[in-house]
């Protein structure tokens, strides 16, 4: 969890926007790896199983769209 906080803070205070976006995408990529592991261990709610993949795509689409101009 501290990893996500550190990435978010670094992205917030980064003076270079592409670096901020890359940091955010790295955080979302980490979440994509760790979330299925947490779901298998039943550390994440099972009710939202169907929403996890579309939600991650939507989250990553926001910062990725900032890179495209």
Secondary structure by P-SEA (a helix, b strand, c coil): caaaaaaaaaaaacccaaaaaaaaaaaaaaaaaaaaaaaaacccccccccaaaaaaaaaaaaaaaaacc
